[in-house]
Amino acid sequence: MNQDLSKTDETVSEQDDFLNLLTSQVGSAGKIEVARDNVSEPVIRSWCDAMSESNPLYTNPDIANNSKHNGIIAPPAMLQVWTMSGLHLGSQFQRNTEDSPSAGVYELLDEAGFTGVVATNATYRYDETIKPGDLISGSQKLLDVSEQKATAIGVGHFVTTETIYSDASGKQVGSMEFRVLKFQPGTGKENQQPPKKPPRPKPASNSSTDWFWDACNNKELRIQSCDDCASLQHPPAVRCLSCGSISLNTVIATGKGTLHSWAIAHYPQAPAFDYPLIVGLVELEEGVRLVSNITDIEPEDLKIGMPLEVDWLDVDNEFTLHQFKPIQSVKQKSKSESDGEGENNSQISDLDQNDSDTQITKKQDPKLDLKNVQIGDELPISLVPITTLLIVSTALATRDYQDVHHDPKAAQSKGMPDIFMNILTSAGIVSRWINDWAGPEIDWNSIDLRLGAPNHPGDTMTLSGSVTEKNHSGNQVSLNIAFVGKNSRGMHVSGTAEILLPEISEED
Amino acid sequence: MNSNFSSKTAIVGIGATEFSKDSGRTPMELAVEACEAALVDAGVDASDVNGIVTFSSEQNFEIEVARNLRIPALSHFSMIPHGGGAACGTIGQAASAIFSGSADYVLCYRAFNERSWHRFGSGVQDRHGGAEAFDVTFGWTSPFGLLTPASWVAMFATRYMHLSGATSEDFGRVAVTDRKFAATNPAAFFYERPITLEDHQESRWIVEPLHLLDCCQESDGGQAILVTSLERARDLRNPPAVISSAAQGSTDDQQAMRSYYRDDITRIPEMKFCADQLWKNTGLGPSDIQVANIYDHFTPLFLPQLEEFGFCEKGEAKEFLRDGNIEMGGSLPTNTNGGQLGEAYIHGMNGIAEAVRQIRGTSVNQIENVENALVTAGTSVPTSALILSQDH
């Protein structure tokens, strides 16, 4: 698929030369970038709105003025935002490659066809609280350019930079180690794998049989019946097979029956199905038989004569097929609810409860007692619906105008199926979620993120995490929280956050 | 076939290509080669042939085969539907054409690359949609993943095991016997490669309850058979294999491969119908048959065929097999060429050729004193069967 990957001596040597060029700037620092604007409340508020961040210390002066900060503070997760280049008179700002070693490397990589870019890791350390009025500057150093790697999204080079952020007095307020993958679009493992599982073959039908499949789409199992002699028959015909009548009708079956016979398909395997595949011949209690899948059962538990009931399979929202599953005794039922399936269902019902709520669903536990948080305590699961609005509004709120975060065609030309969430937002949403749990009193030390499967519109990210460390240092107690955010493609983000709990009084 | 033209026609020539998994030639070359070989075997010139009967699934149409063979004109040509169910039907319709006077010499053939070209066993997974009645029949099974011949047969097999008590090992006995005969047949794909019942049991699942070794092999090859009147046959070089009777059968609520909606799906009523016709037309019965070729695309449907022909009672084929009846020296040696599991899967036509050899006395696994040989065609579809006999 990728000609450049052929390992002739010549190309290996060309690759070596190219890598030497890429790494020649490693260790050098660029010009100090000073933010265009001071830290300001409106920018903070837009960011909080986009992230659904409700910590009052960021937006509510009445509460913030009475806090230990004596006023509004900027969310620590905005550290990187202040020096983002933003839009300059309607066009995306290009850093001068002489002023920025990373920009020089990106340009070399772009020219060599590595035009795709995704952030893969970020570690933010928060040394000082940033407040409105501060003027932040950043000094970036190129830490590393990797050799060529084959990754899931494409063949490319990892570029690692470190940025030190300072305030106007030169005092360091935080730092960021940032790693991106510059890759060749279309060279990912995803592109080389067979396409997504196709849907099951649609039932071949015509106007004599459409009623059967239309009924299935309404989750009704219908059988052909004769108006004259009341016989039932399946598969349907154009005459009554008993009396020859042309007056045919349909009746709704109860959906109950027994297993008349079965087959378990192993080979050959059609891509639309999962194997081993159980196919049953079901005798309905009305007396006719039909072929269907038998679900919710292990092959060794199949028994001819076992009672079954109809179930429904929605195939890619295109059409619905009947399936049959055992009519379970009470004992069997409680067993199946205690295994993995039950957990899955509870997540789905959470989604249902919260779906109509806010853009980003959240669960708050008002009774959380930070003093008594223990290692192993779990944070409440949060479901984050990934919408175009969320991706675009958060990209703008983080002053990130990279086209892959708002322009689907541009994202596709760079090897992605659609626009995707930027890493500043992943950091912001994780921070928001931890703030929701821990409350506004905490301070942030650091957050370390590793990005995997991109968040594309239409997906849902499920955040979960737990306390992994609790460290005491004098009156200070810090917590380490390990977290993961999963979407339908896999792990979107994983990492660790370190927060400081409010100081505990002596009596504790 | 009506009894009044029983034994009026005969098979006078058989010809085949080699059986392989990659012929290296086109199916048309295979068809023409097989037909040429049958004509040479019979000592008949192509210019005397004026009839061709083949399968409706045959892709080498009679006109192109006739063109290559330089057959000047055809007065009878027809095609029999339903895959392997057509095999004996081609001979029956050839005999019928000859008896009626619409043809003198009729070639029947089947040729394909079902292994090296499109793999026949992959089934209908690429067959989507369509509004014609036959397309619509697949709508009742394909969306549920019942896509291959093996899967269609497996549904019958499970029920048969349940009602009869037959086991996977009983199915295995069919495969082991086939492979034992194939092992001594140089024309067989599995020549000198017998299997044990353990091999059968250890072979991987294809569609439970069918193991790999319950399934015939997709093959490349061609088989042709020449039919003429018994009167003409007697002037030719080989002893005639007299067509005592040939019958086709399709019965109530018949479906193609998936007749799942009848009262008892462990029976094969269309094969019973063929059996009844053969016994009636010939006056013969099970004890008059010395050797048989019982269609064995998948082993499970071998068993109920024995029951439908009355070689054993319903549900008792397993005992019939366990007692060694189908082996050399048994009461009904079957598939002495190795069957479709051992020799090749030429949709039943090679089984007819083996019955001809048994009548002539030229089989590599010759049974002594063969008077009558039974051949059956593809099961779970509309089917056919025939009895070949010595000329007296």
HADDOCK unambig.tbl for C-alpha pairs under 7 A between the chains (distance, minus, plus):
assign (segid A and resid 200 and name CA) (segid B and resid 143 and name CA) 5.74 0.50 0.50
assign (segid A and resid 201 and name CA) (segid B and resid 128 and name CA) 6.34 0.50 0.50
assign (segid A and resid 201 and name CA) (segid B and resid 142 and name CA) 6.63 0.50 0.50
assign (segid A and resid 201 and name CA) (segid B and resid 143 and name CA) 5.11 0.50 0.50
assign (segid A and resid 202 and name CA) (segid B and resid 129 and name CA) 6.82 0.50 0.50
assign (segid A and resid 202 and name CA) (segid B and resid 143 and name CA) 6.14 0.50 0.50
assign (segid A and resid 203 and name CA) (segid B and resid 129 and name CA) 6.69 0.50 0.50
assign (segid A and resid 203 and name CA) (segid B and resid 139 and name CA) 4.09 0.50 0.50
assign (segid A and resid 203 and name CA) (segid B and resid 140 and name CA) 6.99 0.50 0.50
assign (segid A and resid 203 and name CA) (segid B and resid 143 and name CA) 5.86 0.50 0.50
assign (segid A and resid 204 and name CA) (segid B and resid 128 and name CA) 6.72 0.50 0.50
assign (segid A and resid 204 and name CA) (segid B and resid 129 and name CA) 4.28 0.50 0.50
assign (segid A and resid 204 and name CA) (segid B and resid 130 and name CA) 5.80 0.50 0.50
assign (segid A and resid 204 and name CA) (segid B and resid 131 and name CA) 6.51 0.50 0.50
assign (segid A and resid 204 and name CA) (segid B and resid 135 and name CA) 6.13 0.50 0.50
assign (segid A and resid 204 and name CA) (segid B and resid 136 and name CA) 4.78 0.50 0.50
assign (segid A and resid 204 and name CA) (segid B and resid 138 and name CA) 6.57 0.50 0.50
assign (segid A and resid 204 and name CA) (segid B and resid 139 and name CA) 4.46 0.50 0.50
assign (segid A and resid 205 and name CA) (segid B and resid 131 and name CA) 5.67 0.50 0.50
assign (segid A and resid 205 and name CA) (segid B and resid 136 and name CA) 5.05 0.50 0.50
assign (segid A and resid 205 and name CA) (segid B and resid 139 and name CA) 6.47 0.50 0.50
assign (segid A and resid 206 and name CA) (segid B and resid 131 and name CA) 5.02 0.50 0.50
assign (segid A and resid 261 and name CA) (segid B and resid 155 and name CA) 5.90 0.50 0.50
assign (segid A and resid 261 and name CA) (segid B and resid 158 and name CA) 5.91 0.50 0.50
assign (segid A and resid 261 and name CA) (segid B and resid 159 and name CA) 5.27 0.50 0.50
assign (segid A and resid 262 and name CA) (segid B and resid 155 and name CA) 5.30 0.50 0.50
assign (segid A and resid 262 and name CA) (segid B and resid 158 and name CA) 6.26 0.50 0.50
assign (segid A and resid 263 and name CA) (segid B and resid 151 and name CA) 6.52 0.50 0.50
assign (segid A and resid 263 and name CA) (segid B and resid 154 and name CA) 5.45 0.50 0.50
assign (segid A and resid 263 and name CA) (segid B and resid 155 and name CA) 5.27 0.50 0.50
assign (segid A and resid 263 and name CA) (segid B and resid 207 and name CA) 6.28 0.50 0.50
assign (segid A and resid 263 and name CA) (segid B and resid 208 and name CA) 5.57 0.50 0.50
assign (segid A and resid 263 and name CA) (segid B and resid 209 and name CA) 6.82 0.50 0.50
assign (segid A and resid 264 and name CA) (segid B and resid 207 and name CA) 5.23 0.50 0.50
assign (segid A and resid 264 and name CA) (segid B and resid 208 and name CA) 4.85 0.50 0.50
assign (segid A and resid 265 and name CA) (segid B and resid 151 and name CA) 6.49 0.50 0.50
assign (segid A and resid 265 and name CA) (segid B and resid 206 and name CA) 6.45 0.50 0.50
assign (segid A and resid 265 and name CA) (segid B and resid 207 and name CA) 4.20 0.50 0.50
assign (segid A and resid 265 and name CA) (segid B and resid 208 and name CA) 6.39 0.50 0.50
assign (segid A and resid 266 and name CA) (segid B and resid 205 and name CA) 6.33 0.50 0.50
assign (segid A and resid 266 and name CA) (segid B and resid 206 and name CA) 5.23 0.50 0.50
assign (segid A and resid 266 and name CA) (segid B and resid 207 and name CA) 5.44 0.50 0.50
assign (segid A and resid 267 and name CA) (segid B and resid 206 and name CA) 4.92 0.50 0.50
assign (segid A and resid 267 and name CA) (segid B and resid 207 and name CA) 6.64 0.50 0.50
assign (segid A and resid 268 and name CA) (segid B and resid 122 and name CA) 6.28 0.50 0.50
assign (segid A and resid 270 and name CA) (segid B and resid 125 and name CA) 6.46 0.50 0.50
assign (segid A and resid 273 and name CA) (segid B and resid 145 and name CA) 6.86 0.50 0.50
assign (segid A and resid 279 and name CA) (segid B and resid 144 and name CA) 6.69 0.50 0.50
assign (segid A and resid 279 and name CA) (segid B and resid 146 and name CA) 6.90 0.50 0.50
assign (segid A and resid 289 and name CA) (segid B and resid 261 and name CA) 5.94 0.50 0.50
assign (segid A and resid 291 and name CA) (segid B and resid 140 and name CA) 6.67 0.50 0.50
assign (segid A and resid 291 and name CA) (segid B and resid 141 and name CA) 6.07 0.50 0.50
assign (segid A and resid 292 and name CA) (segid B and resid 144 and name CA) 5.79 0.50 0.50
assign (segid A and resid 293 and name CA) (segid B and resid 144 and name CA) 5.81 0.50 0.50
